[in-house]
Amino acid sequence: MSAVLSGQLPREQDPRAGNALMAGGTALLACLALLVCAFLDLLPWRVAIQGTAGVATLVALFYLIVRTGLNRRFRDPSLATEQTAAAILFLAYVMYHAAPVREALTLFYLVVMLFGAQRLSAARLAALSALALVAHGTVLHLSYLRDQYSMDVEAALTQFAVLMIALPWFAAMGGYVNRLRARLAESNRSLAHAMHGMHELAVRDELTGAYNRRFLMETMAREHARAGRLGGSFAACIIDVDHFKTVNDTLGHPAGDEVLKAVAAAAGRGLRAVDVFGRFGGEEFLVVLPDTDLAGARIVAERIRAAVAAETEVSVTIGVAQSAKDDVAAVLARADQALYRGKAAGRNRVV
């Protein structure tokens, strides 16, 4: 409700509000036709004004329902069925009072159905076609009772017969087009999912599921550029599994693979959403920490080291460096130098 009061709609409501306004624009075409007919003395101004006022009221009502969120209580929040049905019934009411131009106004049944065809199934369009036929038949019957001596019955029956042919056909074609649209939307979703999968394959390490070296280097380049623009900094942590060669030599490469997966799982937990963790190569991993100084990076690295020691059967040594007025290669070189100092000092530490 606060979003409504502030004049903002939830994102999923935006197209629904647009549909309500589109329906209003469609209805206003009928109003324009009524005013033109009144100007040409084909029907009384009273009828044209009442019809225009009624259309404006319906448009405002449906738009208000969407703006307040009441439409979400309906099975179809777009209210396409309700708006189309209301337009059909009101159009029939106007036709009853606008007998001289009734034949011309019958074209608006198809205009109204065209709006419904954007979202509705063939079954619903068929039901709305039946409603239009019943409504128009009722209009003709009541008009005959009122004007039986002046009404052209043959022309009215011909008009009704044409509608009996045109409206069901329109419903069938509208349903067919809607099915095509639904299939296209599903194909687009499948394509987007496939593209996302391909992107993940391109940026993920196959063994550990962490980001791969290429993505890590792209991230470093982005952070370096951003730090240069904004005057900030970032940090990089190179993580190396201690005595990994011994694991491979004594237990075999499958065991080594399991160690790498376990280290990746332990090290990747607890990072911020903006932090980027991945496999840098072999038994080395890299963490890129945006907007982080050396002290903050050391805390993160120590947390990673402790998590790996607690959750796996190996330890890691981590070299940490903060960006300065140099390039990405220099940052990585300093982190790598810190890593080797840590290994020389006895491993299982942060330098």
N, C-alpha and C positions, 0 to 999 in steps of 0.2 A: 504493500500500500504506500510505503514511503516513496518508492520509485514513481508511483502514479502522481503523488502529491508534488513531487519535484519536477514533474513534466517529463520524466524519463520512463521508457518502457523496458521490461526485460527483453533480452535479445530475441527470444523466440516469439515475442509479441509484435515485433516490428513488421514482419511480413503480413501478419494478420490485420494490423491497423492499416497497412497499405491496401490489402484486399478490400477492407471495408470502404476505404476511400475510392477504390476502383469501382466498387459496386455503386457507390454514390454517383460517380461520374457517369456510369452507364445509365442510371436512373434519370439523371439530369438531362440526358438526350431526349427521353420521353417528355420531360417538362418543356424542353425547347420546342419539340414538335407541337405540344398543346398550345403554347403561346403563339407559334406561327399560325396555327389553325384559327385561334381566336382573332388574331390580327387580320386574317383573311375572311372573317365573319362566317367561318365554317362551324363554329360552336360558340356558346356563350363564354364571355370572359370569366364568369363565376366558376364554370367548370374548370377552365385552365388554371385559375388561381387556386382553387381548392386542390386540384391535382398536384400542382407544384408544391403547395404547403404540405400535403400528405407525404410526398416523396422526400422533401427536406426533413420531415419529422422522422421517417423511417431511417434515413441515412444517419441522422444525429443519434438516434437510439442505438443502432448497431455499433456505431463508432464509440459511443459511451460505454457500451458493454465490454468492448475490447480494452478501452483505456482503463477501466476499473478492474479488469481481470476476471469479470464474471463469466466470460466465454470459456475459461478453463474448466468450468463445472460441466460443460457439455461434452458429449462423446467425441464430437469433432470440434475442437476449439476454433477452427477457421470460420465456423457458422455458415459455410457455403450453402448447405441445404436450406437452412432457415432463411438466409437472405434471398435465395432464389425463389423459395416458396412465397415469401412475403411480397416480393416484386411481382410475381405472377398474379396473386390475389388482388393486389392493389391495381395492377394494370387492367384486370377484368372489371374492377369497380369503376375505373375511369371510362372504360369502353361503354359501360352501361349508360353513362351520362353523356357520352360523346358519340351518339349514333351516327351523325353525318360523316365522321372521319374514322369510324370503327374499322373499316377495311384496311386503311393505311396503317392504323395502330397495331394491327395483328402482327406486323413484321417485328414488333418489339418482343413478342414471345421468343423469337429466335435469338434476339440480342440478349435477352435475359438468360436463355439456356446456354448461350456461348460463355457467359460468365461462370455458370455452374460447371461447364465442361472442363474448366481449368483444374478442378480438384476432385470432382465426383465420379463415382463408378458408373458403369452402364446401368446397373440396377437402380441406383438412385436417380439417374437422369431419366430412366423410363418412368419411375414413379412421379417425378416432377412433370414429365410430359403428360401423364394421365391426369395430374392435377390441373394442368393448363387446359386440357380438353374438357374436363368436367366444369371448370370455371367458365370457359368460353361458351360451352353448351348452355350453362345456366344463364349466362348473360343473354344469349340469343332467345332462350325460352321466356325469360322475364320481359325482354324487349318485345317479343311477339304478343305477350299478354297485354302489354301497355300500348303498343302501336300496331295491332294486327291488321288494321285497314291500310296503313301507310307503309308498312315494312315490306321490303322486297324479299320474300321468303326464299325464292330460288337462289338469289345471290348469297343469302345468309347460309343456306345449306351447302352451296358450292364452296364458300369460304371455310365452313367447318370441315368439309371433306378434304380440302387441301391441307388443313392443319392436322387432320388425322393421319395423313400420309407423311407430311414434312416433320412433325415433332418426333414421332418414334424413330424415323430415320436419323434425325439429328442426334437423338439420344444414343443410338447405336454407334454412330460415327464419333460422337464425343467420348463415349466409353472406350472406343478403340484407340483414339488419340491419347486418352489418359493412361491406358495400359502401356502404350509406347513410351510415354513420358516417365512412367514408373520404372519400366525396364531400363531406360536410359539413365535414370538416377541411380538405379542399382548397379549398372555397369560403371558409372562414374565412381561410386563408392568402392567397388571392387578394384578399379584401377588405382584409386588413391591408396587403398590398403596395400596393393602390390608395390606401388611406388615407395610407400613407407618401408615395406619390407626390404626392397632393394637398397634403399638408403641405409637402413640398419646394417645390412650385409656389407655395405661399402665402408662403414665407419666403425664396425665392431670387430674385435678380435675373435676369431672362430673358437678358440679353446676356452677362454675365460669369460667371454661375453662383455668384457670391458671395452672401452674405446681403443682403437688401434693407433699406431704411431702417426699415421697421416692426419687423422683427426686431431690428435694431441698437438702436432706441429701447427695446424691451422688455428687451433685455439690459442696457442702461444702467440702467433702472429697477430691475431685479433686483439688479444689483451695488450700486446706491446703497442699497437696502433692506438688503442683506446687510452692507455696510460699516457702516451705522448700528447694526445689531444686534450685530455682533461687534467694533466699534471699529476696523475695518481701513480700507483705502482701495483705490481702483482708479485706473487712468489711462486716458485717451483720446487717441488720435492721429488728427488729421484730415489726410488725404493729398490733395494737389491736384496734378494733372498740369500741369506748366509749359507755357505757350504752347499749350494744347490748341486754342484757337480758331483759331490759325494753322494747325494741322494740318487741322482741318475745312475752313477756307477755301481752303487750297492743294491739299490731296489729296482732299478730299471726305469725306462722313460715313462711307462704308464703311471708309475708312482709319482714321478716328477710332475707329470701333467696334473695329477690330483692335488699335489702341493700347490702348484700355481693357481689352480681354481680356488682352493681354500684361502690362500693369501689374498687373492683378488676380492673374494667375498668379505673377508674380515676387514681389509683395508678400505673398501668402498663404503662401508657403513659409517654413519655418523657425519658424513660430509654435508656441506650446505648444497642447496639446489644449484647454486651458481658455480660450485667447484666442479672440476672435470678430472676424472680419474680414468686411467687406461694403462694398457700394457705397452711399454716403450720398446721392448725387444728382449727376447730370451727370458731371463729371470728378473728383468728390470721392469718396474712400473713407474709411472709419473703422475703427480697430482699438480694441477694448475689451480692456484688460489687467487681469484680476482680480488682487488681492493684489500690486499693483505700485506702487512709489513713482516719483517723478519721475525719479530717476537711472536706475532700471531701464527705465522707459519710453523715456528718451532713447537708451539702448543699442539697444533694439528698433527704434525709429524710424530710427536711423542705419543699422542693418542692412538695413532695408527700402529706404531711400534708395539705398544702395550696390548692392543687388540689382537694383533697377529700372534704375539707370544702367548696370549691366553687362550686363543681359539684354535691354534694349529700346533704342529709339532716342530716348527722351525722358527727362526728369528729373522729379523730384517735389520739392515742398516740403511739409514736415510740421510741423504745430503740435501741441505736446504739453501736456497739462494733467493735474494730479492732483486727485482729488476732495478736497474739504474739507467743512466743515460748511455746505454749500449744496446746492442741488438740481441735477438733471441738466442743466437749461438753462444754469446758471451754469458748469458744467464745460465744456460744449460752447462756450459763449461765450468762455471763456479760451483754449481750444484754437484757436478760430477767430481770435482776436486774435493769438495767437502765429504762426499761419499767415500772416496778412497782414503781420506784421513780417518774417517770412522772405522773403516775396515782395518787399517793399520793399527788403530788404537784398541782393537779387540772385538770389533763387530757388535751387533745388537745395541746400537745407539743412534742418536741423532746428532749431527754435526752441522 
